[in-house]
Amino acid sequence: MSDLYALQKEFASAVTTPDRPVPGAIRGAARGQAERRFAVYRNNVMVGLVDALATRFPVTLRLVGEEFFRAMARAYVEREPPRSPIMLLYGETFPAFIANFGPASTIPYLDAVASLEMARGRAYHAADARPLAAADFAALSAERLSETKVWLHPSVSVLPSRFPVVSIWEAHQGAFDPAPLDSWEAEDALVSRPFNEVEVSRLPLGVAAFLRELAAGATIGAAVDTGGRSVDRFDPTAAFAVLIGANLAIGLR
């Protein structure tokens, strides 16, 4: 290991770990001055990363409040510092961290909302691709359609949830505090960006299982079977309406 690499590794670890000592190679007019300057730098890095998470997870922040969110985000940054200089998707593991963060356990749906917000970020930065038209599906016979596999748009995320995650997210889009939800039923979420804007919608019963099976490389016929096994009231017509109407497919094979 080179001296430079060792120094860089020590420096990066110290920046995001408050109880680590200042690297010995950091010098100033006096040791105390070097420590004070490093503390300022360490704080600026921490604040910047917490601000990035606050920007990426605005509804999560609203649900718990500024003070709680920033404390939780600081704990996350200390445990999961950036592994890449590309910051576009920093926070990919934040929802999983929230799910195991004891103080957040009083809001059991918090990690589900964070997962939806993370999916929106992924969709926004996903590669562009031209969705297929309904005519591309209509050209196939029923037999060929059943044996066909589908390439989904790279922006697509399917998020099964036992909470009304889409309704919670929608309720917190305005400037004012939302009214209580009329019902508290499970909602599976679809996040995609087939064109210019990121779209968030609820999925009919069983369609999440159908789409996830397609994403895993199954044929349409096998995906329909999986959807049917997942719920009692699966409607294949509704599944095709989502697949085609939401412009999720970019290729058939």
N, C-alpha and C positions, 0 to 999 in steps of 0.2 A: 504494500500500500504506500503510495507516494505521500510525502509530507503535506503537499497541497491538498490532496484528497482527504487526508485525515483531518486537516484543519477545517475544510469545508463541511465535513460530516459533523465535527464537533460544534461548529458554529451553528449549523442548521438545527441541530438537536437542542442547543442552548436557547435559541431564539423562541422556540415554542414550548419550552419546559421551564417554568418559572423557578423551580428549585434547583436547577443545574447552575453550577458556577460559570462565571464568565470565562470563555476560553483564554488560556494563558497567553496566547499569541496576540490578544487584543491589548494594545498599549496606549497610554496617554502621557501627559506631563506627570501624572501621578496615578497609582493604581486605583485609588478611589474615584478619580475623574473618569477613568476608562470604564469603571463599573457603572457610574451614573449615566454615561453616554450610551452604554450598551442597554441599560434598562429602558431608556427612552426609545431606542430602536426596537427592542423587544416589544414594548407596549404598542408602538405604531404598527408592527406586523400583526399583533394579536387583534387590534382594533380593525385593521383592514380586512382580516379574514372573517371576523365576526360580522362586519358590515356586508361582506359578500354573501354570507349565509342569510342575513336579514333581507337582502335584496332578492335572493332566490326563493325564500320561503316566507312571503309576506303574510299569508293567511295563518300559517303556523305561528308566526309572531303575534298576530292579533288574538289568537286563541289563548295564549298564555301571558301576554303582556310583554312590554319592552324589557323590564328588569329580569324577569324569569328567563326569557328567550336568550338574552345576552349571557347570562350565567351558564345556561345549558350549552350555548354555542362555544363559549370559552372552554368548557369541559371537553367538548368534542374536538376542538382545535388542538388541545394539549394531547389528546389521545390519537387523533387522526390528522396529523399535519399534511399539507399537500405533498403528494408524491411526484408531481409533474409540474413543470413551469407553465403548462397550459391550464388556466384557471376556469375555463368555460363550464366545466362540469364538476368543480370542486363541491363536495357535499353529497356525492353519490351514495355514501354509506350513512348519511345523517339520519334518514328515516329508521334504519335498523338500530342506530345508536339511541334514538328517541324511544324505541320499543323496549329497550333495556335500561333506560334511565329512570331510576326509582322515583325521583320527585315528579316525573311526568305521568306516573301511573294513574293519577286521578282523572286524566283525560285519555281514556283508552283508545280513542279514535285519532289521537294526535299524529301517530306515525303513519296512519293511512292517508291523512291530509298531506303530510310531508311527502309521501310517495307520489301522490298525484302532482304536487308542485314540482318535484324532481322530474317526473315524466314530461311535464310541460317544458321544462328547460331542455331536456333531451330532444323533444320534438322540434323546438325552435331552431336548434343547431344541427338537426339531421340533414342529410343530403337531400337535394331536390330530386324528384322523380315524377314522370308523367303517369297519372293513374289510367287504368283501362276504362273503356266505356262499356255500358251495358251490352252493346252489340257484340263485344268480344266474347261475352258469356253466351249470348243467344245463339251464336254460330255453332255451339257445341251441342251434340245430341245428349240426351239424358245419360246414356251409358258412358260416353266420353267425359261428360262433366263429373260424374261420380269418381272417375279414375284420374282426374286432373289434380295437380298440385298448384298452389298459388304462392307467388311471391308477394308478400305484404310490403307496403310502403315503409321505408326505413324509419319514419317518424312514429310508427304505430306502437303504442303501449296499451296493454290490457291489464286492468287492475281489479281483480276480484276483491270484494270487501264485505264484511258483515255489518258495516255501518253505512249510513246514508252519505257517503263521502262526497258525492257530486253536489248534493243539496247543501251540505255544510260549506263546501268551497264556494258555491254560487252565492250563498247568503252573505258571504264576507267580501263581496266585490265592490259594494258601495262604500260611501264615506261614513255612513252612520252605523251604529250597532244594529245587527239584524234582529228581527223578531224570531221567537222560537219556531222551530219547524213544526209543520202540521202533523207529520207522521215521522216515525223512526224505524224505517225499514232498510234492509240491506240493499246496497246499490253497487253493481259492478260498473267500473268507469272505463271509457275509451278515450284515449288521448292521441291525437294525430294532427299532422299539418300537410294535407294533400296539396294545398296551394300556398297562399301567402300567410294565412293566419292559423295559429294553433287552435284546435277545436277540442272541447271537452264535452262528453255526452254520457248519458246512462245507457247501459246495454240491457236489452230484454233478457228474460230468464234463459240461461243456458248458452247464450251467445258468447260469453267470455270463454267458456270451455271450447266452443266451436273455433273461435279465432286463435286461441292459444295452441290448439291442435294443428291448425293450418300453419302457424308460425314455426311449429316444431318439424314441419315437413310432411305432415300427413296429407292424404288425398282428401278431396271434398267429401267423398262418401264416408271415409273414416271419421272426419271431423263432425259430420252430421250424427253419426252413431255416438260419438263422445258427448256431443251436446245433449242427445236424448237420454244418455245414462246419467248425466249430471243433475237433471231436474225432471219432474214429472210432466211439466207443461211446456216442454221445448217445442218451438215452432220453427221448422226449417225455413219457411218463407220469410219469417222475421230475420233470421240469420243472413239470408241472401240479401234482404233489403239493406241491412247494415253494411255487408261486405261491398255491395255495388253502390248503394246510395251515399255512403260516407267516403267513397273513392279510396278504398283501402288497398286494392289490388293493383300491382304494377306489372305483373307478368303471370303467364300460365305455362305449365309444362306437364 
